[in-house]
Amino acid sequence: MSLVLDPAAQDLLFREARTANTFTDEPVTDEQVQAIYDLVKYGPTAFNQSPLRITLVRSAEARERLVQHMAEGNQPKTAAAPLVAILSADNEFHEELPQLFPHFPQAKDAFFSERPVREGAAALNASLQAAYFIIGVRAAGLAAGPMTGLDFEGVRKEFLDDDHTPLMVVNIGKPGPDAWFPRSPRLEYHQVVTTV
């Protein structure tokens, strides 16, 4: 084998993992979410920036507010999932760079003094971190249901502020009955990889 990761772990994280559409009512604890974050925070980003912000939607009142901003097909599963997370990009992430990139603290002003540059960097690197988060959910033995079918501006106004850009909403929990759609095709190696 060319991979050193145990085949069972490969299946857990990739081959058998699927986007879940139903969940059991088993709760997802704060301790589980912290363990997920404490694992995935080590995923690489440019300048070690950490723009991802995670808003856990736990209360019934907040869940009701969020469901109103989800696309119609995403509303029932968002209402029923044990835990829902709003993943967003903090466009003021550069303020943390002196702490996160201590060998070049000037990066904060040298590269990220302009808001449009920060927004682009935040979107890219928070999206990377969101992907790590989904893999971390799987590593915890849970299923993730990431969704971008939502009113992004409505979610921002309802839960965030002007410095945060929503990226996706992720339902989290143990998969329930009929949780999976059939596996969609993937591109083959030769369709993706070229050598120059």
N, C-alpha and C positions, 0 to 999 in steps of 0.2 A: 504493500500500500504506500502511496505517496503522501498520505496524510497521517500525522501522528495522533490526532484526536481520535479517541475511542469511537468506533462505528455507532454505538448506541447514542453517544453525545452528538455525533453528526446528524443522526436521525432526529433527535430531540430538537436541535437548533434549526435544521434545514429540511431534510428529506421528508420527514413525517409531519413537520410543523405546518400549520395552515392558518389562514385568517378565520377566526371563529365568529360565527353569527348567532349562536345561542350559548348560554352559560348556565351552570348550576347556580343555586343560591348560596353556595359556600363562600363565606366572606374572604376578601383579600385584606390582609392586615397591614398596618403601617410598618411593622417589622419586615414583612416581605418586600414592600416597596423600598424600604431603606436598604435591604440587602441587594436588591436589583440595582439601585443607584450606586451603591458602594462598589459594585462590580464594573458597571458600564462607564463610570466616570473616567476610567483609564483609556478609553478609546481615543485614538489620535485625532487632533484637529489642528488647523493652522495656528501658529503662535500659541498653542495650548489654550486657545480661547474656549470659554465654556458658556456660550450664549443660550443653551437650552434651559427653559423654565418649565416646570411641571406643576400644573394646578390640579389637585385631586378633588373631584366632585363627589362628595360623600353625602351631604344632607339631601333629604327629599326635596326641599325647596329649591336648592341649587340645581338638582337634577332636572326638575320640572322646567326651570329657566333655560337650561342647556338644550333639552329636547326640542324646545320651540325653534331653535336655530339649526337643527339637523335636517338634512334632506328627508323627505317622507319615508323612504325605504330604510333609513337609518334610525328613525325615531323609536320603534318598538325595542330594538336590541339595545339602544342606549338607555332607555328607560329601565330595562330589566337587568343589565349587567351588574355584577357585584361591585365593581369599581370602574369609574370613568376618569381618564386623565386628559386634560387639555395640554398639548405640547405647543410651546410658543418659543419664539426667538426674542431675546432681550437685545434691543438695538443699542443699548448703552453698556454692552459687555466690556467695552474697552477700559472702563474704569477699574476693572479687576486685573488688567494685564500686568501692572507692576507686581502684584502678588503671584500671578500664574506664570509669568514669563520674566522671572527676576534677573536673569542674566542680560536682559535688554529692556529695562522698564520704559525706555523712551519709545518703544513700539506703540504705546498708547497714543502718543501725539504724532509720531513720525508717519504712521500708516493709517490711523483711524480717526483723524481729527474731523473729517467731513462726514456728515450723516449718511449720504447716499452710499459711500464706501462701506460704512459700518453696516448698513442694512443688507447689502449684498453679502458681506462676510458673515453676518449673523444668520441669514437665511441658509447659506451653504453649510456652515459648521453646525448649526442647530439641527439641520436635517440629517447630517451625519450622526449626531448624538441621538436623534430620534430613532434612527435605524439600530444603533447600539441598544437603545432602551427596549425596542421590540425583541431583539435577541436575548436581552437580559430577562424579560418576562418569560420567554420560553425556557431559559436556563433555570428559572425558579419553578418549573413544572406547571406553569400557567399558560393560558392561551391569550393571544392579543388579537383584537379586532380593530386595526387602524382604519380610519375613515377620513376622507377629505371632502365628502359630500355634506357640506354645511355652509351656513352663511358666515363667512369669515369675519366680516365687519360687525355683524351682530354679536358674535362670540367675543370679539375684541372689546366692544362697548360694554357688554354684559359682565365680563369676567376679568378683563385686562386693562391696559391703559395705552396711551399713544406711544410708549416706548417698547411695547411688546407686540409682536406680530404672530397671530396664531398660525400653526403649521398643519395640525391634524388633531383629531380626537381619537383616543384609543380606549376601547372597552377591554377590560381585563378580568379574567377569572378562570375557573375550571370549565372546560368545554361541556356544553349540555347536549341533549339529544339532537341529532341531525345538525350538528354544528358546522359541518363543512359542505361547501359546494364542491362539485367534481374538480379535481386538479386541472388547472389550465396548463397549456403547453408552455415550454420554455425554449429559448433559442439554444442551438447546439454550439459547441466550442468553435467550430470552423466558421460559424456565422458571426461570431463576436470578436475572435482573437486574430490579429494579423501580426506578422513579424516583419520588421524593416531592417 
